[in-house]
């Protein structure tokens, strides 16, 4: 028997949910004393804001490609081969 997938229709857009999450996390981080938990919350804020920018970029058909994405892709480390070098005789 195939299990039927439960679908849920979102009432707000992804951008709205990401913005709300970033604002909620930012407020929590401001109320905490400096420490590990605050650092983790600020990291989540940055992730939500980055996701918001990416979502906006992907949603606009005429948006230019960000320069830093191209430079990051061109500077990617080269993969090392897993094969063993042949012994030279």
N, C-alpha and C positions, 0 to 999 in steps of 0.2 A: 504494500500500500504506500503510495506516494504522499508524503506529508505536505499539506497545502500551506503555502507561505502566507503569513499574516501581513497584510499591507496596511500602511498608515499614511494618510495624506497630511502633509505638513500644512499648517495654517499660516505660517510666516515663512518668508524667503530665507535662504541660506545666509545671505548677507545680513539680514536683520538678526538672525540667531547668533551669528558670529560676533556682531557688534555688541549685542546684549551680553554675551558670555565674556567678552573682553572687558566691558564696563564693570560687570559683576566681580570678575577676578581682580581688576585694578583696584576697586574699592576695598576688597578684602585684604589685598597686599598692603595698601596704605595704612590699614588699621593694625597690622601686625608689627611687632618689634623686629629689627633686623635679625636675620637668621636663615636657616635652611628652608623653612617653610615659606618665608617671604620670597626667597630667591626662586623657589620652584613656581610660586604663583606668578612672579614677573616673567618667568620663562613661558608659562602658559599664555599670558597676555600677549607676548610677542608672537607666539605661534598662532593665536587667533587672529591677530592683526595681519600677519603674513598670509594666512589663509584667506582673509578678506580681500587683500590686494590681489592675490592670485585669482580668486573667484571673479573679481571685477575685470581683471585683465583678460581672462578666458571668455568672459561674457561680452566683451566689446569686439566686434569684428574688425574694426579699423585701427585697433591699438598697435603701436609698434612693439617689436620684441624688446624687452629690457636688455640693456647692454651687459649688465652683470650676469645674466643667464648665459649669454653667448660666451663670455670670458670664462665662466665656471666650466662650461662644457668643453671648451678648447684646452683648458688646463687640467683636465681629468688625468689621473695617473694611468700609465700604460699597464695593462695586465701582464703579469709574468706567465710564461708558459709553464705547464706542469710536467712537461716531458723532461726526462733526464738527458743531459748532454751526452752525445755519443763519445765513447773513449777514443782518443786519437792514438793510433798505433804507428 
